[in-house]
Amino acid sequence: MADKAGAATLECPLCDCEVPINGDEKPGEQVFCPYCEAPLKIKKDKADKFYLQEDF
């Protein structure tokens, strides 16, 4: 989830682009992909890993 500069990123499920995350977001919040501009919802799986899901 963190890149070389220490900034967190998650992968867009639609275009596979890296979506920058501030780190203070919570599950259920909406973010937008910087490439395809799709609305995405932050989710957390059972292993406490964050991922993005399209939010249409």
DOKE-226978 format. One line per 8 residues: number of its first residue (from 0); their letters; for each residue x, y, z of N, C-alpha, C, O. Coordinates in nm, 4 decimals, padded with zeros to 6 digits. Atoms other than C-alpha are relative to their C-alpha. Layout:
! DOKE-226978
NUM> A> X,Y,Z,X,Y,Z,X,Y,Z,X,Y,Z  ...;
This chain:
! DOKE-226978
0> MADKAGAA> 00.0809,-00.1200,00.0000,00.0000,00.0000,00.0000,00.0850,00.1261,00.0000,00.0335,00.2318,-00.0368  -00.0858,-00.1188,00.0001,00.2968,00.2404,00.0386,00.1015,-00.0101,-00.1122,00.1558,-00.1174,-00.1385  -00.1003,-00.0001,00.1052,00.5242,00.3427,-00.2448,00.1349,00.0434,00.0571,00.1498,00.0570,00.1786  -00.1360,-00.0312,-00.0443,00.8937,00.4390,-00.2315,00.0100,00.1297,00.0797,00.0959,00.1426,00.1669  -00.0040,-00.1280,-00.0708,00.8202,00.7925,-00.1106,-00.0736,-00.0060,00.1337,-00.0731,00.0911,00.2093  00.0713,00.0142,-00.1258,00.6120,00.6584,00.1784,-00.1474,00.0343,-00.0091,-00.2216,00.0163,00.0875  00.1415,-00.0325,00.0183,00.2797,00.7748,00.0351,-00.0779,-00.1279,-00.0265,-00.0293,-00.2168,-00.0965  00.0820,00.1188,00.0176,00.0009,00.5182,00.0454,-00.0738,00.0064,-00.1330,-00.1171,00.1133,-00.1760;
8> TLECPLCD> 00.0776,00.0102,00.1233,-00.1643,00.3997,-00.2753,-00.0823,-00.1281,00.0035,-00.0444,-00.2269,00.0665  00.0834,00.1172,00.0216,-00.4419,00.1585,-00.3615,-00.0235,-00.0092,-00.1501,-00.0149,00.0915,-00.2203  00.0174,00.0201,00.1428,-00.5122,00.0095,-00.7042,-00.1461,00.0170,-00.0411,-00.2363,-00.0386,00.0216  00.1347,-00.0193,00.0542,-00.8145,00.1223,-00.9041,-00.0475,-00.1324,-00.0594,00.0240,-00.1914,-00.1404  00.0491,00.1276,00.0528,-01.0294,-00.1863,-00.9784,-00.0439,00.0079,-00.1464,-00.0652,-00.0954,-00.2099  00.0447,-00.0154,00.1382,-01.1316,-00.0423,-01.3170,00.1147,00.0143,-00.0991,00.1121,-00.0473,-00.2056  -00.1083,-00.0256,00.0957,-00.8080,00.0780,-01.4781,00.1383,-00.0404,00.0512,00.2372,-00.0231,-00.0201  -00.1253,00.0457,-00.0613,-00.5355,-00.0613,-01.2440,00.1002,00.1119,00.0285,00.2177,00.0852,00.0536;
16> CEVPINGD> -00.0839,-00.1145,-00.0331,-00.3969,00.2885,-01.1861,00.0180,00.0067,00.1523,-00.0703,-00.0360,00.2267  -00.0217,-00.0188,-00.1436,-00.2460,00.3663,-00.8445,-00.0727,00.1263,00.0454,-00.0549,00.2337,-00.0122  00.0776,-00.1113,-00.0543,-00.4780,00.5897,-00.6413,00.0673,00.0430,00.1307,00.0738,-00.0362,00.2247  -00.0648,-00.0466,-00.1237,-00.2961,00.8027,-00.3792,-00.1007,00.0147,00.1138,-00.2117,00.0641,00.0943  00.0829,-00.0061,-00.1201,-00.4397,00.7805,-00.0285,00.0784,00.0751,00.1074,00.1970,00.0489,00.1277  -00.0659,-00.0784,-00.1047,-00.3611,01.0267,00.2521,00.0379,-00.0847,00.1203,00.1390,-00.0592,00.1857  -00.0255,00.0849,-00.1155,-00.3787,00.7567,00.5167,-00.0981,00.0239,00.1128,-00.1065,-00.0564,00.2057  00.0972,-00.0280,-00.1058,-00.6488,00.9185,00.7288,-00.1434,-00.0330,-00.0442,-00.2391,-00.0054,00.0281;
24> EKPGEQVF> 00.1318,00.0408,00.0470,-00.9380,00.7846,00.5165,-00.0492,-00.1207,00.0799,00.0294,-00.1977,00.1351  00.0625,00.1110,-00.0718,-01.1810,00.5391,00.6724,-00.0812,-00.0837,-00.0978,-00.1247,-00.0322,-00.2008  00.0844,00.0824,00.0875,-01.3680,00.2453,00.5171,-00.1366,00.0655,-00.0197,-00.1969,00.1159,00.0751  00.1280,-00.0615,00.0334,-01.6799,00.3707,00.3406,00.0141,00.1364,-00.0644,-00.0804,00.1850,-00.1265  -00.0210,-00.1316,00.0610,-01.5292,00.7017,00.2284,00.0187,-00.0143,-00.1504,00.0667,-00.1171,-00.1981  -00.0120,00.0009,00.1440,-01.5365,00.7895,-00.1401,00.1234,00.0787,-00.0442,00.1517,00.1871,00.0069  -00.1138,-00.0662,00.0644,-01.2267,00.8771,-00.3449,-00.0201,-00.0151,-00.1503,-00.1063,-00.0912,-00.1944  00.0107,00.0068,00.1453,-01.1783,00.9274,-00.7189,00.1343,-00.0395,-00.0595,00.2393,00.0063,-00.0144;
32> CPYCEAPL> -00.1215,00.0405,00.0697,-00.9267,00.7622,-00.9497,00.0547,00.1207,-00.0766,-00.0208,00.1884,-00.1464  -00.0558,-00.1159,00.0709,-00.6859,01.0268,-01.0851,00.0096,-00.0215,-00.1510,00.0244,00.0751,-00.2258  -00.0117,00.0279,00.1429,-00.6728,00.8524,-01.4249,-00.1367,-00.0090,-00.0687,-00.1648,00.0664,-00.1618  00.1292,00.0199,00.0667,-01.0240,00.7303,-01.5137,-00.1136,00.0773,00.0684,-00.2267,00.0766,00.0197  00.0939,-00.0842,-00.0757,-01.2024,00.9576,-01.2583,-00.1224,-00.0757,00.0522,-00.2261,-00.0152,00.0792  00.1102,00.0802,-00.0519,-01.4228,00.6704,-01.1401,-00.0172,00.0247,00.1500,00.0817,00.0379,00.2221  00.0225,-00.0099,-00.1445,-01.5866,00.7114,-00.7983,00.0269,-00.1367,00.0638,-00.0237,-00.2389,00.0176  -00.0408,00.1239,-00.0659,-01.4400,00.4508,-00.5637,-00.0272,00.0099,00.1494,-00.0143,00.1170,00.2086;
40> KIKKDKAD> 00.0245,00.0053,-00.1437,-01.5289,00.3446,-00.2109,00.1121,-00.0802,00.0648,00.1498,-00.1868,00.0161  -00.1048,00.0703,-00.0748,-01.2589,00.2466,00.0394,-00.0647,-00.1110,00.0815,-00.1608,-00.0873,00.1548  00.0508,00.1166,-00.0713,-01.3214,-00.1019,00.1792,00.1145,-00.0655,00.0770,00.2318,-00.0398,00.0499  -00.0990,00.0721,-00.0801,-01.1437,-00.3238,00.4318,-00.0425,-00.1467,00.0037,-00.1581,-00.1774,00.0329  00.0348,00.1418,-00.0013,-01.1268,-00.7034,00.4070,00.0197,-00.0603,00.1392,00.0568,00.0101,00.2332  -00.0089,00.0667,-00.1301,-01.1231,-00.9602,00.6890,00.1414,-00.0005,00.0572,00.1595,-00.0124,00.1783  -00.1399,-00.0040,-00.0438,-00.7415,-00.9438,00.7030,00.0452,00.1437,00.0278,00.1649,00.1695,00.0404  -00.0275,-00.1414,-00.0263,-00.7643,-00.5650,00.7668,00.0824,00.0682,-00.1087,00.1532,00.1650,-00.0811;
48> KFYLQEDF> -00.0664,-00.0646,00.1127,-00.6241,-00.4818,00.4220,-00.1015,00.0876,-00.0721,-00.2161,00.0479,-00.0926  00.0863,-00.0927,00.0707,-00.7685,-00.1824,00.2413,00.0010,-00.0304,-00.1497,00.1023,-00.0739,-00.2045  00.0114,00.0122,00.1446,-00.8923,-00.2015,-00.1182,-00.1082,00.0961,-00.0474,-00.1832,00.1519,00.0328  00.0986,-00.0907,00.0575,-01.1060,00.0036,-00.3547,-00.1042,-00.0785,-00.0778,-00.0731,-00.1791,-00.1415  00.1100,00.0608,00.0741,-01.4445,-00.0886,-00.5008,-00.0747,00.1114,-00.0714,-00.0950,00.2192,-00.0156  00.0730,-00.1027,00.0742,-01.6338,00.0985,-00.7726,-00.1265,00.0371,00.0753,-00.1916,-00.0482,00.1357  00.1124,-00.0531,-00.0758,-01.9070,00.3177,-00.6257,-00.0930,00.0783,-00.0924,-00.1005,00.2010,-00.0854  00.0905,-00.0635,00.0962,-02.1610,00.3872,-00.9006,-00.1390,00.0082,00.0549,-00.2290,00.0588,-00.0122;
